[in-house]
Structures are given as C-alpha cells and as structure tokens.
Amino acid sequence: MNIYFPRPKALLRALLIAVLVLHAVSLGSHFVYHYLGWHNIVPYFGKLTGFVNVDKEANIPTWFSSLLLFGCAYVAWAVYRHVRRTQGRYRRHWAVLSAIFAALSMDELAHMHELAGRFGLAGHGGASYLSWVVAITPFVLGFAVAYLRFLLHLPARIRTLVTWSGVLYVGGAAGMEVAGALLGRDLSVHLEPGKPYFHYLLYASAEEALEMVGAVLFLYAMTLHLRTLTRTETAPPAMPAPARPADVREAGAHAAHRRPASPGRPSPARTGRPTRR
C-alpha cells in the first residue's frame, strides 16, 4: 500500500492550518454555548459542540489526531524499508518507532492509557487522572536512553525537528497533566455547563494543541528525511562539466602540433632539401 504525501513544506502548512481550524471551531462553539449561554442557535447545537470538542472522544479532532499519528507510523515504516533495502544502520529502531506510532494512533481512538486509572496505579485524590503518567514514565525514560544514539546519527536538521516534536508531544501529553495537578486541577469534580467548563476547555485545548503540533512536526521531519534518502538513491551520475571555448581551441592547437606528417609527402627533414623562406 502506497500513500501519497505532498511536498514536506506543503504538508506542514496544511496540517498546521488544520490544527488551527480544529481548535478555533472547538473554542468558538464552546464560547458561544458555555460562556455566552446561547444554547439554541441551531438545532442540536449542544451535540454539535461535542462533535468538534478537542477534549472529547469519537469526534472529528480525535479522528484527525489518530490519522496524524498513523501517518507518522507509515512514513517511519517507509524509512525502515528504505534503510533495510540499502543495508543502512538502525533498521530495528525505525521498525520499533513505526510500531510505537501505530500504537499511539490506536490509543487515540480507544484511550487505552486511561485504563491505568481503573487499576489504581496512582489513584490518590484529585490527581488520580495522573495514573497513566506514572505507568508510562519508565517506558518513556527507557525509550529516550535506547534511542539517544539513533537520534544523534540523524542529520542535524532532522535531529532538531525530531527533538522539538518529542518535547512538544510529551509536554502536551504528560507535562500539562502534571502542571495541572501542581496547580490544583481536580478532574474528579464534574464540571457543569457554563463558564467553569469553558475555562477548563482552554487548558485542555492547550494540551491537545501541543500534542497535535508535536505530531505534525514529527511527520514533517520524517517526510523530509524520506525525501532526502530517496533523492540520494535515485540521483543520476554526475556529468562532466562542458568544455569552455578557450579549452576547445587550446586542445585543437595541441592536436595540430602533434599531428604526424602525411605518409605520401615526406617531411623536409627526411629529404634534406632546404625549405623555402
């Protein structure tokens, strides 16, 4: 299966615009519904706001995030296939990286990371929603250590993009959760419709925006890296530089100077006759 991706810069621009539109629609609709209290602008307006809410499940933002992460998995797998075909280094790292993003894509739809809270891994008071953060921290640290040399072998530009994408994604997924717990955010309290929920949604939108932008940046880095690899492989051999006119004249003069005398007409040196002046 081959999936067509546009040029890296065009892809980056389109995805960033999509992220901006999703969050603008989500915040705008909830500002009208919760902050202004206009609940009946159009029929089923309350359900429509849930369908574009970046903090809810089984809606447009969730599907977008899942497809975005699947795109990251696909391009990482394409890089793995190229590296395996060319006998490059870190083949297993690329394969595992693709599998991780495929798992993240499925988790975005199923929200499997929230199962940690049901087993009471860190269910203490108002910060019980941090259970999945506690459960995943050892894996994140182990991944960082295992992939340090892999990261350093990447080209400088790709390495910088991948590093920033990881900082943004992890910062949005876990960092904002920890910051919310430190600031006293309590998700165990049910938020009624109104201004308090809109204030919470501002925080949740910042969290989701960091995750989406991090994934977009990683996908851009991978498409850029894959494009560079395939161009290097299919580049035609270098052609010699065309000769300049002065070089051509000089080469012709040398050839005429070295040209032997015609066998039918002996040279003056062989006959011993004097030459005409």
C-alpha positions in Angstrom: 0.0 0.0 0.0 1.4 3.4 -1.1 0.1 6.6 0.4 0.8 9.8 -1.5 2.2 12.7 0.6 2.6 16.2 -0.8 5.9 18.1 -0.5 7.1 18.4 3.1 6.6 22.1 3.3 3.1 22.0 1.8 2.2 19.1 4.1 3.4 21.1 7.1 1.4 24.2 6.2 -1.8 22.2 5.5 -1.6 20.3 8.8 -0.9 23.4 10.9 -3.8 25.1 9.3 -6.0 22.1 10.1 -4.9 22.1 13.7 -5.6 25.8 13.9 -9.1 25.4 12.4 -10.0 22.5 14.7 -9.1 24.4 17.8 -10.8 27.6 16.6 -14.0 25.8 15.9 -13.9 23.9 19.2 -13.2 27.0 21.3 -15.5 29.2 19.3 -18.5 26.9 19.5 -18.0 26.3 23.3 -17.5 30.0 23.9 -21.0 30.6 22.4 -22.6 27.6 24.2 -20.9 27.8 27.6 -19.6 31.3 28.1 -22.4 33.3 26.4 -25.1 30.8 27.2 -26.6 30.6 23.7 -27.8 27.0 23.6 -30.3 27.1 20.8 -28.7 29.0 17.9 -29.2 26.0 15.6 -31.0 22.7 16.3 -28.8 20.2 18.2 -26.2 22.8 18.9 -25.1 21.1 22.1 -24.4 17.8 20.3 -22.6 19.7 17.5 -20.2 21.3 20.1 -19.4 17.9 21.4 -18.6 16.7 17.9 -15.9 19.3 17.5 -14.7 19.3 21.1 -10.9 18.7 21.1 -11.2 17.2 24.6 -13.9 14.6 23.8 -13.7 11.2 22.1 -15.1 9.7 18.9 -15.4 13.0 17.1 -13.6 15.0 14.4 -10.5 16.1 16.4 -10.0 12.5 17.7 -10.1 11.1 14.2 -7.7 13.8 12.9 -5.2 13.0 15.7 -5.4 9.3 15.0 -4.9 9.7 11.3 -2.0 12.1 12.0 -0.2 9.5 14.2 -0.9 6.8 11.7 0.8 9.0 9.1 3.8 9.2 11.3 3.8 5.4 11.7 3.5 4.9 7.9 6.4 7.3 7.0 8.6 5.8 9.7 7.9 2.3 8.2 8.8 3.7 4.7 12.1 4.9 6.1 12.7 1.5 7.7 12.0 -0.3 4.3 14.5 2.0 2.6 17.2 1.5 5.2 16.7 -2.2 5.1 17.0 -2.3 1.4 20.2 -0.2 1.4 21.6 -2.1 4.4 21.7 1.1 6.5 22.1 1.4 10.2 19.4 1.3 12.9 16.9 -0.7 11.0 15.3 -2.1 14.1 15.0 1.4 15.6 12.9 2.5 12.6 10.7 -0.5 12.8 10.0 -0.1 16.5 9.4 3.6 16.1 6.8 2.8 13.4 5.1 0.3 15.8 5.0 2.9 18.6 3.3 5.5 16.5 0.8 2.8 15.3 0.0 2.0 18.9 -0.4 5.7 19.7 -2.8 6.0 16.8 -4.9 3.2 18.1 -4.7 4.6 21.7 -6.0 7.9 20.4 -9.2 6.2 19.3 -9.5 3.7 22.2 -7.9 5.8 25.0 -6.2 2.7 26.4 -3.9 4.8 28.5 -6.8 5.7 30.8 -7.1 2.1 31.8 -4.3 2.7 34.3 -6.6 4.7 36.5 -9.0 1.8 36.7 -6.3 -0.4 38.3 -5.4 2.2 40.9 -1.8 2.7 39.9 -1.8 6.2 41.2 -5.4 6.9 42.3 -4.8 9.4 45.0 -7.3 12.2 45.4 -7.8 14.8 42.8 -4.7 13.8 40.8 -6.0 10.3 40.1 -6.1 11.1 36.4 -2.2 11.1 36.5 -2.3 7.3 36.8 -1.3 6.7 33.2 1.5 9.2 33.5 3.0 7.2 36.4 2.6 4.0 34.4 4.2 5.2 31.2 7.1 7.2 32.8 9.5 4.2 32.9 8.9 3.3 29.3 9.5 6.9 28.2 12.8 7.1 30.1 13.9 3.7 28.7 12.9 4.8 25.1 14.9 8.0 25.5 18.0 6.1 26.6 17.7 3.4 23.9 17.2 6.0 21.1 19.9 8.5 22.1 22.5 7.2 19.6 19.8 6.8 17.0 18.9 10.4 17.4 22.5 11.6 17.2 23.1 9.8 13.9 20.3 11.7 12.1 21.2 14.8 10.0 21.3 17.9 12.1 18.1 19.5 10.7 16.1 16.2 11.1 17.6 15.7 14.6 16.4 19.2 15.7 12.9 18.7 14.3 12.5 15.3 15.9 13.8 16.6 19.3 11.3 19.5 19.2 8.5 17.3 18.2 9.2 15.0 21.1 9.3 17.9 23.5 6.0 19.3 22.3 4.2 15.9 22.2 5.4 14.7 25.6 5.0 18.1 27.1 1.4 18.2 25.9 0.5 14.6 26.8 2.2 14.4 30.2 3.7 17.8 31.1 0.4 19.7 31.0 -1.2 16.9 33.2 1.5 17.3 35.8 1.3 21.0 35.7 -2.5 20.9 36.1 -2.0 18.6 39.2 0.5 21.0 40.7 -1.9 23.9 40.1 -4.7 22.1 41.8 -6.8 21.0 38.9 -9.2 18.3 40.0 -10.8 16.3 37.3 -12.7 14.1 39.7 -15.2 17.0 40.1 -17.8 17.0 37.4 -17.9 20.3 35.5 -21.4 21.6 34.8 -22.0 23.5 31.5 -21.1 27.2 31.8 -18.1 29.4 32.3 -16.1 26.9 34.5 -16.2 24.3 31.8 -15.0 26.8 29.2 -12.1 27.7 31.4 -11.2 24.1 31.7 -11.5 23.7 27.9 -8.9 26.4 27.4 -6.4 24.4 29.4 -7.4 21.1 27.6 -7.1 22.8 24.2 -3.5 24.0 25.0 -2.7 20.4 25.9 -4.2 18.9 22.8 -2.6 21.6 20.6 0.9 20.8 21.9 0.3 17.1 21.1 -1.0 17.8 17.6 1.7 20.3 16.7 4.3 17.8 18.0 2.9 15.0 15.8 2.8 17.4 12.8 6.4 18.4 13.3 7.5 14.7 13.5 5.6 13.9 10.4 7.2 16.8 8.6 10.7 15.7 9.8 10.0 12.1 8.6 8.7 13.1 5.1 11.7 15.4 4.7 14.1 12.7 5.7 12.5 10.1 3.4 12.5 12.6 0.5 16.2 13.2 1.1 17.0 9.4 1.2 15.1 8.6 -1.9 16.6 11.5 -3.9 20.1 10.4 -2.9 19.4 6.9 -4.1 17.8 7.8 -7.4 20.1 10.7 -8.3 21.8 10.3 -11.8 25.5 10.1 -12.0 27.3 13.4 -12.2 28.0 14.6 -15.8 31.4 16.1 -16.7 31.4 19.9 -17.0 31.2 21.1 -20.6 34.4 22.4 -22.0 34.8 26.1 -22.4 35.6 27.6 -25.9 39.1 28.5 -24.9 39.8 25.0 -23.8 38.5 23.6 -27.1 40.7 25.9 -29.1 43.7 25.0 -27.0 43.0 21.3 -27.4 42.8 21.8 -31.2 46.1 23.6 -31.3 47.8 20.8 -29.4 46.4 18.2 -31.6 47.5 20.1 -34.8 51.0 20.5 -33.3 51.3 16.8 -32.5 49.8 15.6 -35.8 52.3 13.4 -37.7 53.3 14.2 -41.3 51.4 12.5 -44.1 53.0 9.3 -45.3 52.6 10.3 -49.0 54.5 13.5 -48.6 57.9 13.2 -46.7 58.8 16.0 -44.4 61.7 18.4 -45.3 63.8 16.9 -42.5 63.7 13.5 -44.2 64.6 14.7 -47.7 67.3 17.0 -46.7 66.1 19.7 -49.1 66.1 23.3 -47.9 62.8 24.8 -47.0 61.5 28.0 -48.6 61.7 31.1 -46.7 
